[in-house]
Amino acid sequence: MTLLQIPLEANPDSYQFKTTIGTVIYNIRIQWNTRDERWMLYIFNEADRHLISTPLVVNHPLTQRFHIVELNTSFVLVNLRSNFEVNKEELGRSCVLLVDTEAGL
């Protein structure tokens, strides 16, 4: 297992970034959902084709339920301070997004 840590930001309600996992470039958007009061993870391929949308749930395999050939990795949100869900202010302060680059889902 090879883990890659993706840094998360603390303040914005929504932000996007590109990351390379293995040899694949992904566009990732993290966005606060006001109605549900939770963070959402959106993953797109390099051509901006939408792959998944999922709530950011602490200590849960976020991409395991999706069977997408292009997404051959496993994402997990880890709260370093507790096992509780993350509120709007805590995301970049107490959490990291880990990616298992050899998950082979």
Contacts in CASP RR format, 6 or more apart in sequence:
PFRMAT RR
TARGET T0000
AUTHOR 0000-0000-0000
METHOD contacts of the structure
MODEL  1
MTLLQIPLEANPDSYQFKTTIGTVIYNIRIQWNTRDERWMLYIFNEADRH
LISTPLVVNHPLTQRFHIVELNTSFVLVNLRSNFEVNKEELGRSCVLLVD
TEAGL
1 100 0 8 1.000
1 102 0 8 1.000
1 103 0 8 1.000
2 100 0 8 1.000
2 101 0 8 1.000
2 102 0 8 1.000
3 98 0 8 1.000
3 99 0 8 1.000
3 100 0 8 1.000
3 101 0 8 1.000
4 21 0 8 1.000
4 98 0 8 1.000
4 99 0 8 1.000
4 101 0 8 1.000
5 96 0 8 1.000
5 97 0 8 1.000
5 98 0 8 1.000
5 99 0 8 1.000
6 19 0 8 1.000
6 28 0 8 1.000
6 96 0 8 1.000
6 97 0 8 1.000
6 98 0 8 1.000
6 99 0 8 1.000
7 96 0 8 1.000
7 97 0 8 1.000
8 30 0 8 1.000
8 91 0 8 1.000
8 92 0 8 1.000
8 95 0 8 1.000
8 96 0 8 1.000
8 97 0 8 1.000
9 15 0 8 1.000
9 30 0 8 1.000
9 91 0 8 1.000
9 92 0 8 1.000
10 89 0 8 1.000
10 91 0 8 1.000
10 92 0 8 1.000
10 93 0 8 1.000
13 31 0 8 1.000
13 32 0 8 1.000
13 88 0 8 1.000
14 29 0 8 1.000
14 30 0 8 1.000
14 31 0 8 1.000
14 32 0 8 1.000
15 29 0 8 1.000
15 30 0 8 1.000
15 31 0 8 1.000
16 27 0 8 1.000
16 28 0 8 1.000
16 29 0 8 1.000
16 30 0 8 1.000
17 27 0 8 1.000
17 28 0 8 1.000
18 25 0 8 1.000
18 26 0 8 1.000
18 27 0 8 1.000
18 28 0 8 1.000
19 25 0 8 1.000
19 26 0 8 1.000
19 28 0 8 1.000
20 26 0 8 1.000
21 73 0 8 1.000
21 99 0 8 1.000
21 101 0 8 1.000
22 101 0 8 1.000
24 45 0 8 1.000
24 46 0 8 1.000
24 70 0 8 1.000
24 72 0 8 1.000
25 45 0 8 1.000
25 46 0 8 1.000
26 43 0 8 1.000
26 44 0 8 1.000
26 45 0 8 1.000
26 46 0 8 1.000
26 51 0 8 1.000
27 43 0 8 1.000
27 44 0 8 1.000
27 45 0 8 1.000
27 46 0 8 1.000
27 48 0 8 1.000
28 41 0 8 1.000
28 42 0 8 1.000
28 43 0 8 1.000
28 44 0 8 1.000
29 41 0 8 1.000
29 42 0 8 1.000
29 44 0 8 1.000
30 39 0 8 1.000
30 40 0 8 1.000
30 41 0 8 1.000
30 42 0 8 1.000
30 56 0 8 1.000
30 91 0 8 1.000
31 39 0 8 1.000
31 40 0 8 1.000
31 42 0 8 1.000
32 38 0 8 1.000
32 39 0 8 1.000
32 40 0 8 1.000
32 88 0 8 1.000
33 39 0 8 1.000
33 40 0 8 1.000
33 55 0 8 1.000
36 55 0 8 1.000
37 87 0 8 1.000
37 88 0 8 1.000
38 55 0 8 1.000
38 56 0 8 1.000
38 85 0 8 1.000
39 55 0 8 1.000
39 56 0 8 1.000
39 86 0 8 1.000
39 88 0 8 1.000
39 91 0 8 1.000
40 53 0 8 1.000
40 54 0 8 1.000
40 55 0 8 1.000
40 56 0 8 1.000
41 52 0 8 1.000
41 53 0 8 1.000
41 54 0 8 1.000
41 55 0 8 1.000
41 56 0 8 1.000
41 62 0 8 1.000
41 75 0 8 1.000
41 77 0 8 1.000
41 97 0 8 1.000
42 50 0 8 1.000
42 52 0 8 1.000
42 53 0 8 1.000
43 50 0 8 1.000
43 51 0 8 1.000
43 52 0 8 1.000
43 63 0 8 1.000
43 71 0 8 1.000
43 75 0 8 1.000
44 50 0 8 1.000
44 51 0 8 1.000
45 51 0 8 1.000
45 70 0 8 1.000
51 66 0 8 1.000
51 68 0 8 1.000
51 70 0 8 1.000
51 71 0 8 1.000
52 63 0 8 1.000
52 66 0 8 1.000
52 68 0 8 1.000
52 71 0 8 1.000
54 62 0 8 1.000
54 63 0 8 1.000
54 66 0 8 1.000
56 62 0 8 1.000
56 77 0 8 1.000
56 86 0 8 1.000
56 91 0 8 1.000
56 97 0 8 1.000
57 77 0 8 1.000
57 85 0 8 1.000
58 77 0 8 1.000
58 78 0 8 1.000
58 79 0 8 1.000
58 83 0 8 1.000
58 84 0 8 1.000
58 85 0 8 1.000
58 86 0 8 1.000
58 95 0 8 1.000
59 76 0 8 1.000
59 77 0 8 1.000
59 78 0 8 1.000
59 79 0 8 1.000
59 83 0 8 1.000
60 76 0 8 1.000
60 77 0 8 1.000
61 74 0 8 1.000
61 75 0 8 1.000
61 76 0 8 1.000
62 74 0 8 1.000
62 75 0 8 1.000
62 76 0 8 1.000
62 77 0 8 1.000
63 71 0 8 1.000
63 73 0 8 1.000
63 74 0 8 1.000
63 75 0 8 1.000
63 105 0 8 1.000
64 74 0 8 1.000
64 105 0 8 1.000
66 105 0 8 1.000
67 105 0 8 1.000
68 105 0 8 1.000
71 105 0 8 1.000
72 103 0 8 1.000
72 104 0 8 1.000
72 105 0 8 1.000
73 99 0 8 1.000
73 100 0 8 1.000
73 101 0 8 1.000
73 103 0 8 1.000
73 104 0 8 1.000
73 105 0 8 1.000
74 99 0 8 1.000
74 100 0 8 1.000
74 103 0 8 1.000
74 104 0 8 1.000
74 105 0 8 1.000
75 97 0 8 1.000
75 98 0 8 1.000
75 99 0 8 1.000
76 97 0 8 1.000
76 98 0 8 1.000
76 99 0 8 1.000
76 100 0 8 1.000
77 86 0 8 1.000
77 95 0 8 1.000
77 96 0 8 1.000
77 97 0 8 1.000
77 98 0 8 1.000
78 95 0 8 1.000
78 96 0 8 1.000
78 97 0 8 1.000
78 98 0 8 1.000
79 85 0 8 1.000
79 86 0 8 1.000
79 90 0 8 1.000
79 94 0 8 1.000
79 95 0 8 1.000
80 94 0 8 1.000
80 95 0 8 1.000
80 96 0 8 1.000
81 90 0 8 1.000
81 94 0 8 1.000
82 94 0 8 1.000
86 94 0 8 1.000
86 95 0 8 1.000
END
